[in-house]
Amino acid sequence: MQTIPALLETRLRAAVTEPCEVPLCVTPASDTRFGDYQTNAAMLLAKTRRANPRAVAQEILSQLQTDDICSTVEIAGAGFLNFTMRPDWIQERVEKLRSDSTFGVPQPATPRCIVIDFSSPNVAKPMHVGHIRSTILGDSLARVATFIGHRVIRDNHIGDWGTQFGMLLHGWKTILDAVALDHDPLAEMERIYKNVSARCKEDAAVLDAAKHELVRLQAGDTENLALWHEMIRLSQSQFDSIYGRLEIKFDFTLGESFYNKRLKPVVEELRSKGIARESDGAVCVFSDGQFPQEQDPFLIKDKDGWRDNPALVLKSDGAANYTTTDLATLQYRIETWHPDEIVYVTDGRQQLHFRQFFAIFKRWQPEAAEHVKCSHVWFGSILGDDGKPFKTRSGETIRLADLLDEAEERSFAQVSERNPTLSEEERREIARIIGIGAVKYADLLPHRQGDYVFSWDRMLSFQGNTAPYLQNAYVRIRSIFRKLGEAGAVWDQDQPISLEQPTELALGKRLLQFGEVLPLVLVDHRPNTLANYLYELANTFHAFYEACPVLKSEGSQRASRLALCELSARLLKTGLQLLGIEVPDRM
């Protein structure tokens, strides 16, 4: 189904007789008192013609053919055109929405292949609160892209290689607590790493021993490889437990080690093409002068002016780094999956890394870079009430498993207070859905590039723009149909929808906006666009429900209102699922 803005833009282009290069965009009206949609096309055209905007708007209006879909089109302000849609036409579109599995979301003529790189925990370390944003944001983007009709590849690029494994191997062989490892493998491996890492800074002998273990691992030593695989297995088991609770799935989990054989050839090719060169024993990529200084990722300005800020691709000791691995990973993804876009979901501190990485890619493989869009979807930090990074009271990093446990326990207390007659099993299941959903929604609701303050009270509230509020809206709608069944009444689903009352029409218009909103999520990778829409939908539904009796109405009117309720419930459930959030049947 074509969206209303797209349809109006088609009519608008037909009304502008001469060729024009300005965008003729139609957007939802900023104030619905003056219409449903608006455009500033006349003002943009007037600027290019050096003409009066209202005169240009009048000229467009004289050629515009919208009587079949608009009740009025009016000129407002400096030259805006405001469109008010015909109620009967809105009614027809809402009726079609009932049988549309995508709820009016336009399907792409040519689906794209999108690789989404997200979550990416490190082996031998517990997932912590810092992994929330990448994991939840990446999953939501994958869900939305799949729903729209694209081919999506979810890749969990875990950290399973590097110098830390020398320390881990040394610690495993010298200070491992087998009982602790059996009880909580990641906690024990984290203890080992912290212990050995601290001793390496104080004792050269320990540092040499750790380096020796790393060399043995890199050389393929049987014992060290076996221990390394065991670390990965234990880590992946606990990662999978977290992902299971969050209902996160991946198509591939290819760690850094998977690309080891590609690292040396990548560096050699960069050198042979003159992209990288040796500097102080290391191999680096410097500026090639193609960017203005202010935009050049390979330059930095200090008190003495501009100086080199090269990207390291091979350390002086011969070891590769993140940039080398990312280039090798990109090469593999292009060769194997032939993507149209690769999305990297990481925190904002890595912006420089990705600017340099993308710039190197364009110099290294210019033809591929023409066809593969690389996007760094970065996000801000989670803060505590003190405005500092969110940690425990003792200053420790919060483990993600502990955070989810607390979310469920807090939610269980709420559910038990609200509905004590349910069995404990039912209350636990409802608490799981509400608690996990609250954490996810609180993370997805803010603009991803901003920081947000973590607040249990706010995220678990049944008031305001929260997951429990939206879940409760869905449950309230479902309860209408339970009451209908308990009363022995029958819903005639063949009766068409009729939008006679203002709140019915407003709800119909809001339902139609889903097809306009969802594609915007992928434009700038912001699921909060969808979250805010769902909140507006719930509010619009509540206004309709308060003004228009459903079960107390009769005949075709009741059938129509029940259809609006059912459509609203399905859309709320679908929208929340695209955010990775479940809905319970009762709360």
SULNOR-V869530 format. One line per field, one symbol per residue. ss: DSSP state (H for helix, E for strand, L for the rest). psi: psi as a letter, one per 40 degrees, with the letter a starting at -180 (. if undefined). A space follows every 10 residues. Layout:
ss->???
psi->???
//
This chain:
ss->LLLHHHHHHH HHHHHLLLLL LLLLLLEELL LHHHLLEEEL HHHHHHHHHL LLHHHHHHHH HHHLLLLLLE EEEEEELLLE EEEEELHHHH HHHHHHHLLL LLLLLLLLLL LLEEEEELLL LELLLLLEHH HHHHHHHHHH HHHHHHHHLL EEEEELLLEL LLLHHHHHHH HHHHLLLHHH HHHLHHHHHH HHHHHHHHHH HHLHHHHHHH HHHHHHHHLL LHHHHHHHHH HHHHHHHHHH HHHHHHLLLL LELLLHHHHH HHHHHHHHHH HHLLLEEEEL LEEEELLLLL LLHHHLLLEE EELLEEEELL EEEELLLLLL LHHHHHHHHH HHHHHHHLLL EEEEEEEHHH HHHHHHHHHH HHHHLHHHHH HLEEEEEEEL LEELLLLLEL LLLLLLLLEH HHHHHHHHHH HHHHHHHHLL LLLHHHHHHH HHHHHHHHHH HHHHHLLLLL LEELLHHHHL LLLLLLHHHH HHHHHHHHHH HHHHHHLLLL LLLLLLLLLL LHHHHHHHHH HHLHHHHHHH HHHLLLLHHH HHHHHHHHHH HHHHHHHLLL LLLLHHHHHH HHHHHHHHHH HHHHHHHHLL LLLLLLL
psi->hhiddddddd ddddehdihi eihgihiihd hedeidiiif ddddddddef ihdddddddd ddehgededh dihihibeei hhhhihdddd ddddddddeh defehhhhdh iihhhhhicf ihiehihade eddddddddd ddddddddei hhhhhhgigf iidddddddd ddedehhddd dddgdddddd dddddddddd ddhddddddd ddddddddef hddddddddd dddddddddd dddddefhii dighiddded eedddddddd ddeediiihf eihihiieee iiddeheeii hadeahiigi hhehideeii addddddddd ddddddefid ihhhhiieee dddddddddd ddddgddddd ehhhhhgiia ihiadeeihh iideeihhhd dddddddddd ddddddddge eiiddddddd dddddddddd dddddihdei iihhhdddde ieiagidddd dddddddddd ddddddeeih hgeehihhgd iddddddddd ddeddddddd dedefgeddd dddddddddd dddddddhhc deiibddddd dddddddddd dddddddeef hihidi.
//
